[in-house]
């Protein structure tokens, strides 16, 4: 007699036969034969249906073929609606092949032909045990497959099985990575359809050497998506048996974002180091720009240069790498450069990138690029506070070079170059032994002083001078005015909508601290790094005197002012020679807060004996804390003293 070692092996069978005496006898004998099997009896189809509904568990049905009003196969159809996988053994007194064929076609698990003169207990017990065991194995297998598929589908890696290079199976993540529905990959060629063309043979060769005995090294590859974009990936896997045949299980991980962050951090680190070093070591704008384009060349661009942007085509100033290619572009006609990134950026005023020159219509500049082996190019304007400083240009042999990361990094670099150029030009102007002073006339009513002048607010004054303008927050600025002669200026200033506050510092001559909003030519020029020497107010305009490094800088300064003011003109330009060993004052190198504190201290008589105002009074007029004012003042003093004595 068969014994069982676990309650999980118990089998609950339902025997359905209209001959109750036979059914009960057979059921008892089966239980005696195999104590793992318990048998319940139903004498018609309805009893069987009710038993299935009420019973906690039925593992197998044993059904007579011929019953009143229904056959066993008809009952099978009815039961399959609610229990599609329940093992079903058909018992029939007809041993014809026709019944057997119909039983198999109907999906019975097994069938037994009744032999009235024979004891079929052992046979029935074996049949019941066999179909239930097979059913349970199938359930466990399906559960295992479901768990496997759950793990595979939830994996963040793209997983697929290859046979002779063709996809036999893939998970949803594989479809997402490649940009195609996972179901569409069945029997598709993996290397030709998914791997980047430049790496197909290398990856195919590496994967062909994998075997089932050793874990292969992680292989790098690029996946080309359906939309043409590229993902940086790593792949690993092993040989497996799949559906009875040898296959290759591979797991692909998208590391594009990780590599993007690593590349971004690496370049930002190198760029920061290079720029800081260049700003410290460079004495000229040319030297600074040379250091930056050299860094781009070292980073991997075979050619990088900075062009002036004022000529057509843009004239190169500093080149690193393939000078012959840059010369070819610079000697081309304007019409020959249509669509070329550098000329395009100069014309449009915005960054321009070409991802693949071979995808464009034929053009002379395109032929030059391809002749030199370049597939992608980009150019970005260099601009700081509205002042143009040229164009940054790069070309590369790899198409699709300029992804979002590369564009952002190049954009940041362009901002750094423009700021560095601005800083060096300002510093050189301060340190130059010969400079240019330009008198610039501004008569735009948007500037509150020009508006008041045109309204006659200063007609009784002998002279109105601006002795300092310091940008504050946003479009607000603080000015220190000196007014000679009688004037009704206080009332006019207070009533003007652009003036926020007026503080009287002294009355002989009249000194005022004015906080205002809106455009100011002095604040505009200061943000550009231009040194403003003085401002005087005429009947209907203001005259701003500025110190520049050369005659060439006058026109660009005027152009920059014309962006914010309607009426700008140059009245005079004169050269100024500094005595040997002397330099311009470093006052304009102060921060806005330091400059504001130092100017306010001077105009409020803080340095006089006795003092005209205390630190607390000046701090209150500036709207800052007493300690903050003193901190800015002391740092400003130290800066000016250091500059003068050293």
Buried (B, 14 or more C-beta within 10 A) or exposed (E): EEEEEEEEBBBBBBBBBBEEEBBBEBBEBBBEBBEBBBBBBBBBBEBBBEBBEEEEEBBBBBBBBEBEEBBBBEBBEEBBEEEEEBBBBBBBEEEEEEBBEBBEEBEBBBBBBBEEEEEBBEBBBBBBBBBBBEBBEEEEEEEEEEEEEEEBEEBEBBBBBBBEBBBBBBBBBBBBBBBBEBEEBEEBBBBEBBBBEEBBEBBBEBBEEBEEEEEBEEBBBBBBBEEEEBBBBBBBBBBEEBEEEEBBBBBBBBBBEEBBEEBBEEBEEEBEEBBEEBBEEBEEBBEBBBBBBBBBBEBEBBBBBBBBBEEEBBEBBBBBBBEEBBEBBBEBEEEBBEBBBBBBBBBEEEBBBBBBBEEEEEBBBBEBBEEBEBBBBBBBBBBBBEBBBBBBBBBBEEBBBBBEBBBEBBEBBBBBBBBBBBBBBBBBBBBBEEBBBBBBBBBBBBBBBBBBBBEEBBEEBEEBBBBBBBBBEEEBBBBBBBBEEEBEBEEBBEEBEBBEEBBEBBEEBBBBBBBBBBBBBBBBBBBBBBBBBBBBBBEBBBBBBBBBBBEEBBEBBBEBBBEBBEEBEEEEEEEBEEEEEEEBBBBBBBEBBBBBBBBBBBBBBBEEEEBBBEBEBBBBBBEBEBEEBBBBBEBBBEBBEEBEEE
